[in-house]
Structures are given as C-alpha cells and as structure tokens.
Amino acid sequence: TGIKVIDLIMPIAKGGKIGLFGGAGVGKTVTLMELIRNIAVAHSGYSVFAGVGERTREGNDFYYEMEEGGVLDKVALVYGQMNEPPGNRLRVALTGLTIAEGFRDEGRDVLMFVDNIYRYTLAGTEVSALLGRMPSAVGYQPTLAAEMGALQERITSTKTGSITSFQAVYVPADDLTDPSPATTFAHLDATLVLSRQIAELGIYPAVDPLDSTSRILDPNVVGQEHYDVARGVQGILQRYKELKDIIAILGMDELSEDDKLVVARARKVQRFLSQPFFVAEVFTGSPGKYVSLKDTISGFKAIVDGEYDHLPEQAFYMIGGIEEASGK
C-alpha cells in the first residue's frame, strides 16, 4: 500500500476485508483516502467508494481529490450521506457492493471502500425503531448480526475476480466492545486500530501497532524476514509500554542500560511509524511519501538492530524511507 505501518504490521490480502477502527477525529477517513489514492495510482485498479451516512463535505472533497489525482475514471462513487432518510443509508452500501460485484464478474480485481459501516448499523437501528421492533443491547436493532452478515457475506471473490474491501468503522466513545464494532470484528481479515493516545503524540497515521492484527502476518505467507521484523517491532513497543509506568514514577535514570536502549529504540520506531500523506499535503505542507515494502522492512530492521542508535529520535519523525533520517 505504500503506508509503512500497514505494510509492516497488518499486510493486506488480495480479496481480504480490512476494518479501520477509530473514535471521532483520529483519521479514519484520511487514512482511507490515502489508501485509495496509493492503490489507484500504484496498482491502477478499479475502486468503488460507498459513502454511508458521512459528511457531504467529505464526499465533495473526495470527488475533487480523485479528479485532481486523475483517477476519476477508475472510481465509482455511491453516496447516501447523513442528510438522507434511514432507508437510503441502509441500502447505499449494498448498492455500492452490487457495482463492485459487477466489476468483479467482468474479471477485474476491485477495491471496495465503505465509509462508514457504523452509520449503516445506525440506519438499521432507525429503520428497526420505525418498524416497531423491540430494541436489543444498547438500543441496537435485534437483527444487528444478520444485517451485518447480509452486507459482509456478499464481499467475496470468485474464480473470475476479487473484491478487497476497506471499511471505516466509527467506534462510539472509543469503546471497542460496543455491539456495532464488535459485530464487525468477526468478519474481518485484518484490523487497523487507530488510537487517540497515538494521535495525541502527533504521530499520524495514528495506528496502534499492538492492537492491529492481520490474518496473513504469517511466515508462510509474508516470508520469515518480514514476520521477524514485524514481531520485533511489536516486541520492542510492548516492552516500552511496560516500562512507561516505571519511567512515570521513578524517571529514566532508574532503568538499566539495556532498558534505556530499548526505550530509545522504541521511541525511534514509534516516530518512524509516522508518515506524511499525499491527501494531507494541503494541511501539513509537507509532500506525501510512498514507501515500498522492501524499504519498510529494511528500515525497521535497521532501527531494531541498533544501526541508528546515534541519531536523535526526531530524525525519524514524518519521513518516508530510512535514508531520509540521516539527511535530517
């Protein structure tokens, strides 16, 4: 995908389902747009975008962005935004899916983007209330799992073509155990969890590398080196997380030399997981970066192995490939 943290920690399978989970304002839509841009430009595939109950402004921005990127002829956009009646919002995701199935049956590999699955569920809740059904947990519709299944089970690949889907999932009050995100989890191959704590550090994309998973992060699929580097990165970050309490109470000086090194490397890894996006150039003023998988793996491997211990952590913040760190 050209996004370091996604390629490393949660590699995406062709024909897989990927969920982007996050509360309000941690960057779901921006990450989704960057994925569409990178994949449309680098892989020249067909994409279908279903805007379900999201802001009309975003839909408008998105249209012009695709036009600017010159990929409008490869994207089908279907909208049922938040000003539409619930019946429309409940059906628009399925309309998008039908278009994707049409492309797939022509023998193409399609990308299906849904922003946002939560609004699909919410529309179902509204319709359910209008029909006078008894609500279930947290006021959701009693048919929540069945409705989710009706959408998710149609996202399948056949011998002729594949549908790979990316779904943004709004997490109400940052609670991943809420019935709506929890029902979605069951259907996915890879989960990309955006965390508010990481966004607060100014690290974007604010992906939590410890919470995010992928079914194909397996040495038999991605190869031993990729697997080892990804697990090494997660191991270092996990150790840093455990040491944070000690640092908060006693300070850095109380740590052993080994632990100090782990913390320094973990902070570099954390900074290096950030990356300037093409779609955010307007806001950040720094040009977007696309990093190949090979460069991503070698970059993280070098940090974990201590080849960059001499550089300050700031050198790794918001850069593309590792060679830019030395330039800073």
C-alpha positions as a printed NumPy array, in Angstrom:
array([[  0.   ,   0.   ,   0.   ],
       [  2.997,   2.323,   0.413],
       [  1.991,   3.11 ,   4.006],
       [  4.753,   1.776,   6.271],
       [  2.771,   0.772,   9.333],
       [  0.114,  -1.065,   7.296],
       [  2.59 ,  -2.952,   5.115],
       [  4.666,  -3.994,   8.119],
       [  2.194,  -4.871,  10.88 ],
       [ -1.009,  -5.706,   9.03 ],
       [ -0.263,  -6.813,   5.478],
       [ -3.379,  -6.85 ,   3.319],
       [ -4.501,  -9.926,   1.405],
       [ -5.971,  -9.628,  -2.074],
       [ -9.658, -10.338,  -1.626],
       [ -9.459,  -9.677,   2.114],
       [-11.577,  -7.48 ,   4.353],
       [ -9.892,  -4.739,   6.303],
       [-11.501,  -2.652,   9.025],
       [-10.23 ,   0.748,  10.167],
       [-11.435,   1.271,  13.71 ],
       [-11.293,   4.614,  15.456],
       [-13.225,   7.108,  17.553],
       [-14.141,  10.581,  16.371],
       [-11.386,  12.531,  14.651],
       [ -8.387,  10.181,  14.78 ],
       [ -8.014,   9.997,  10.997],
       [-10.127,   7.135,   9.624],
       [-11.284,   8.978,   6.523],
       [ -7.834,  10.438,   5.786],
       [ -6.204,   7.002,   6.054],
       [ -8.922,   5.541,   3.826],
       [ -8.416,   8.277,   1.22 ],
       [ -4.652,   7.754,   1.244],
       [ -5.179,   4.033,   0.652],
       [ -7.483,   4.755,  -2.289],
       [ -5.014,   7.239,  -3.743],
       [ -1.974,   4.97 ,  -3.38 ],
       [ -3.717,   1.902,  -4.718],
       [ -5.352,   3.744,  -7.626],
       [ -2.047,   5.369,  -8.614],
       [  0.314,   2.453,  -7.972],
       [ -1.856,  -0.505,  -8.958],
       [ -4.305,   1.146, -11.373],
       [ -7.181,  -0.979, -10.083],
       [-10.888,  -0.204, -10.111],
       [-12.358,   1.184,  -6.899],
       [-15.905,   1.57 ,  -5.632],
       [-16.495,   4.05 ,  -2.831],
       [-19.694,   3.927,  -0.792],
       [-20.242,   6.955,   1.432],
       [-22.707,   5.77 ,   4.054],
       [-24.135,   8.44 ,   6.334],
       [-20.976,  10.547,   6.322],
       [-20.484,  14.284,   5.765],
       [-21.458,  15.674,   2.37 ],
       [-18.397,  17.949,   2.537],
       [-16.128,  14.904,   2.654],
       [-17.902,  13.411,  -0.337],
       [-17.407,  16.642,  -2.235],
       [-13.715,  16.946,  -1.25 ],
       [-13.233,  13.348,  -2.199],
       [-14.69 ,  13.828,  -5.669],
       [-12.393,  16.762,  -6.438],
       [ -9.402,  14.971,  -4.981],
       [ -9.968,  11.985,  -7.261],
       [-10.404,  14.362, -10.2  ],
       [ -7.119,  16.086,  -9.336],
       [ -5.325,  12.767,  -8.986],
       [ -6.616,  11.797, -12.423],
       [ -8.164,   8.579, -11.114],
       [-11.82 ,   9.567, -11.503],
       [-12.248,   7.226, -14.482],
       [-11.3  ,   4.296, -12.223],
       [-13.583,   5.117,  -9.294],
       [-17.331,   4.627,  -8.851],
       [-18.765,   6.819,  -6.088],
       [-22.068,   5.985,  -4.377],
       [-23.397,   8.317,  -1.714],
       [-26.137,   8.238,   0.894],
       [-24.959,  10.982,   3.21 ],
       [-26.151,  11.87 ,   6.714],
       [-28.952,  14.155,   5.474],
       [-30.689,  11.243,   3.702],
       [-33.559,   9.205,   5.22 ],
       [-32.511,   5.98 ,   7.01 ],
       [-33.865,   3.701,   4.271],
       [-31.413,   5.264,   1.828],
       [-28.434,   4.964,   4.187],
       [-29.277,   1.334,   4.909],
       [-29.265,   0.468,   1.197],
       [-26.437,   2.564,  -0.227],
       [-23.701,   0.192,   0.972],
       [-25.483,  -2.662,  -0.809],
       [-25.775,  -0.558,  -3.984],
       [-22.025,   0.04 ,  -3.917],
       [-21.495,  -3.652,  -3.367],
       [-23.625,  -4.528,  -6.41 ],
       [-21.446,  -2.248,  -8.562],
       [-18.33 ,  -3.933,  -7.14 ],
       [-19.804,  -7.368,  -7.897],
       [-20.466,  -6.202, -11.457],
       [-16.806,  -5.238, -11.927],
       [-15.697,  -8.477, -10.291],
       [-17.808, -10.609, -12.631],
       [-16.189,  -8.84 , -15.594],
       [-12.953, -10.382, -14.359],
       [-11.491,  -7.377, -12.564],
       [ -9.874,  -7.063,  -9.141],
       [-11.956,  -4.458,  -7.353],
       [-11.384,  -2.398,  -4.242],
       [-14.496,  -1.645,  -2.232],
       [-14.329,   1.228,   0.253],
       [-17.078,   1.826,   2.782],
       [-17.106,   4.932,   4.947],
       [-18.724,   4.265,   7.411],
       [-20.01 ,   0.829,   8.472],
       [-21.23 ,   2.192,  11.8  ],
       [-23.677,   4.535,  10.039],
       [-25.018,   1.514,   8.16 ],
       [-25.778,  -0.132,  11.504],
       [-27.246,   3.11 ,  12.821],
       [-29.577,   3.412,   9.815],
       [-30.7  ,  -0.156,  10.581],
       [-31.438,   0.894,  14.157],
       [-33.582,   3.796,  12.912],
       [-35.498,   1.609,  10.452],
       [-35.954,  -1.044,  13.135],
       [-37.466,   1.543,  15.503],
       [-39.778,   2.816,  12.753],
       [-40.982,  -0.755,  12.2  ],
       [-41.718,  -1.023,  15.917],
       [-39.275,  -3.831,  16.727],
       [-38.025,  -4.414,  20.267],
       [-34.503,  -2.981,  20.64 ],
       [-31.686,  -5.229,  21.899],
       [-28.442,  -4.317,  23.744],
       [-27.588,  -0.571,  23.876],
       [-30.724,   0.121,  21.802],
       [-29.422,  -1.516,  18.623],
       [-31.778,  -3.432,  16.324],
       [-32.432,  -7.112,  17.201],
       [-31.294,  -8.088,  13.686],
       [-27.846,  -6.434,  14.013],
       [-25.791,  -9.574,  13.326],
       [-27.998, -10.653,  10.416],
       [-27.872,  -7.219,   8.764],
       [-24.101,  -7.075,   9.139],
       [-23.863, -10.586,   7.688],
       [-26.061,  -9.644,   4.726],
       [-23.532,  -6.975,   3.79 ],
       [-20.274,  -8.72 ,   4.7  ],
       [-21.017, -12.142,   3.224],
       [-21.505, -10.618,  -0.232],
       [-17.957,  -9.274,  -0.233],
       [-16.429, -12.382,  -1.75 ],
       [-14.014, -13.307,  -4.505],
       [-14.8  , -15.738,  -7.308],
       [-12.712, -17.512,  -9.937],
       [-13.191, -14.547, -12.271],
       [-12.164, -11.686,  -9.979],
       [-11.738, -10.443,  -6.44 ],
       [-13.222,  -7.825,  -4.142],
       [-10.885,  -6.428,  -1.496],
       [-12.752,  -4.251,   0.965],
       [-11.659,  -1.469,   3.281],
       [-14.21 ,  -0.412,   5.843],
       [-14.034,   2.515,   8.203],
       [-15.737,   1.703,  11.487],
       [-16.602,   4.514,  13.878],
       [-16.12 ,   3.4  ,  17.469],
       [-18.655,   5.113,  19.74 ],
       [-16.895,   6.687,  22.745],
       [-13.671,   4.797,  21.873],
       [-15.288,   1.591,  23.189],
       [-14.324,  -1.391,  21.012],
       [-16.735,  -3.665,  22.914],
       [-19.797,  -1.714,  21.727],
       [-22.096,  -4.161,  19.837],
       [-21.63 ,  -2.4  ,  16.484],
       [-17.797,  -2.563,  16.181],
       [-17.802,  -5.927,  17.978],
       [-20.119,  -7.444,  15.34 ],
       [-17.881,  -6.098,  12.566],
       [-14.708,  -7.634,  14.053],
       [-15.969, -11.16 ,  13.393],
       [-15.986, -10.653,   9.61 ],
       [-12.543,  -9.128,   9.064],
       [ -9.187, -10.496,   7.903],
       [ -7.186,  -7.52 ,   9.12 ],
       [ -7.969,  -4.866,  11.7  ],
       [ -6.337,  -1.487,  11.785],
       [ -6.974,   0.228,  15.103],
       [ -6.443,   3.981,  15.255],
       [ -5.691,   5.172,  18.758],
       [ -6.325,   8.521,  20.366],
       [ -3.212,   8.227,  22.564],
       [ -1.01 ,   7.931,  19.472],
       [ -2.808,  10.775,  17.7  ],
       [ -2.143,  12.934,  20.776],
       [  1.594,  12.318,  20.34 ],
       [  1.23 ,  13.835,  16.872],
       [  2.014,  10.547,  15.155],
       [ -0.078,  10.113,  12.014],
       [ -1.375,   7.713,  10.761],
       [ -2.301,   7.087,  14.417],
       [ -2.281,   3.3  ,  14.024],
       [ -1.813,   1.253,  17.191],
       [  0.739,  -1.404,  16.159],
       [ -0.031,  -3.547,  19.221],
       [ -3.81 ,  -3.619,  18.744],
       [ -3.823,  -4.048,  14.973],
       [ -3.736,  -7.541,  13.517],
       [ -3.705,  -9.33 ,  10.19 ],
       [ -4.505, -12.92 ,   9.391],
       [ -1.71 , -13.125,   6.826],
       [  1.12 , -11.922,   9.086],
       [  2.459, -15.444,   8.964],
       [  5.973, -16.533,   7.902],
       [  4.446, -18.925,   5.341],
       [  2.709, -16.035,   3.61 ],
       [  4.855, -12.92 ,   4.018],
       [  8.202, -14.661,   4.481],
       [ 10.35 , -15.17 ,   7.559],
       [ 12.191, -11.827,   7.449],
       [  9.045,  -9.704,   7.255],
       [  7.447, -11.726,  10.054],
       [ 10.507, -11.439,  12.328],
       [ 10.858,  -7.692,  11.793],
       [  7.143,  -7.086,  12.471],
       [  7.237,  -9.164,  15.645],
       [ 10.492,  -7.468,  16.696],
       [  8.884,  -4.053,  16.316],
       [  5.851,  -5.164,  18.317],
       [  8.088,  -6.708,  20.993],
       [ 10.084,  -3.506,  21.464],
       [  6.93 ,  -1.377,  21.632],
       [  5.333,  -3.779,  24.119],
       [  8.415,  -3.623,  26.375],
       [  8.386,   0.184,  26.164],
       [  4.724,   0.17 ,  27.183],
       [  5.588,  -1.9  ,  30.272],
       [  8.499,   0.397,  31.171],
       [  6.372,   3.545,  30.872],
       [  4.95 ,   3.076,  34.378],
       [  8.431,   2.821,  35.887],
       [  9.554,   5.903,  33.952],
       [  6.479,   7.833,  35.124],
       [  7.161,   7.025,  38.786],
       [ 10.96 ,   6.833,  39.061],
       [ 12.217,   8.567,  35.924],
       [ 14.543,   7.378,  33.157],
       [ 17.645,   7.226,  35.381],
       [ 16.362,   4.23 ,  37.335],
       [ 16.325,   1.993,  34.253],
       [ 19.103,  -0.472,  33.46 ],
       [ 21.337,   0.301,  30.469],
       [ 19.569,  -2.363,  28.389],
       [ 16.165,  -0.913,  29.154],
       [ 17.324,   2.61 ,  28.302],
       [ 18.383,   1.287,  24.913],
       [ 15.009,  -0.425,  24.423],
       [ 13.193,   2.821,  25.241],
       [ 15.375,   4.838,  22.856],
       [ 14.822,   2.355,  20.024],
       [ 11.103,   2.054,  20.746],
       [ 10.696,   5.821,  20.541],
       [ 12.542,   5.834,  17.206],
       [ 10.336,   3.022,  15.899],
       [  7.262,   4.913,  17.08 ],
       [  8.39 ,   8.068,  15.239],
       [  9.312,   6.054,  12.142],
       [  5.794,   4.58 ,  12.014],
       [  4.553,   8.08 ,  11.155],
       [  4.447,   9.169,   7.544],
       [  3.364,  12.255,   5.575],
       [  0.274,  11.551,   3.446],
       [ -0.392,  12.745,  -0.095],
       [ -4.008,  13.569,   0.719],
       [ -2.953,  15.648,   3.744],
       [ -0.401,  17.795,   1.873],
       [ -2.827,  20.721,   1.961],
       [ -2.921,  20.641,   5.774],
       [  0.655,  19.661,   6.646],
       [  2.533,  21.446,   3.888],
       [  4.953,  18.525,   3.573],
       [  4.891,  16.333,   0.446],
       [  3.427,  12.825,   0.726],
       [  5.648,   9.749,   0.726],
       [  5.16 ,   6.294,  -0.778],
       [  7.453,   3.642,   0.742],
       [  7.974,   0.257,  -0.9  ],
       [  7.64 ,  -2.897,   1.201],
       [ 11.344,  -3.726,   0.837],
       [ 12.396,  -0.295,   2.18 ],
       [  9.881,  -0.539,   5.015],
       [ 11.23 ,  -3.884,   6.215],
       [ 14.904,  -2.928,   5.909],
       [ 14.248,   0.408,   7.669],
       [ 12.588,  -1.1  ,  10.736],
       [ 15.12 ,  -3.926,  10.844],
       [ 17.956,  -1.375,  10.983],
       [ 16.355,   0.533,  13.884],
       [ 15.594,  -2.625,  15.875],
       [ 19.137,  -3.918,  15.286],
       [ 20.549,  -0.652,  16.621],
       [ 22.16 ,   0.647,  13.437],
       [ 20.662,   4.096,  14.049],
       [ 21.325,   4.419,  17.778],
       [ 23.467,   7.506,  17.114],
       [ 20.629,   9.567,  15.6  ],
       [ 18.102,  11.568,  17.675],
       [ 14.509,  10.287,  17.644],
       [ 13.247,  13.476,  15.981],
       [ 15.145,  12.5  ,  12.809],
       [ 12.662,   9.657,  12.265],
       [  9.513,  11.748,  12.596],
       [  7.321,  12.173,   9.495],
       [  9.759,  10.807,   6.921],
       [  9.406,   8.251,   4.126],
       [ 12.304,   5.813,   3.815],
       [ 15.02 ,   5.347,   6.45 ],
       [ 17.709,   7.065,   4.346],
       [ 15.946,  10.411,   4.977],
       [ 16.728,  10.134,   8.699],
       [ 20.466,  10.517,   8.087],
       [ 19.74 ,  13.579,   5.952],
       [ 17.92 ,  15.285,   8.809]])
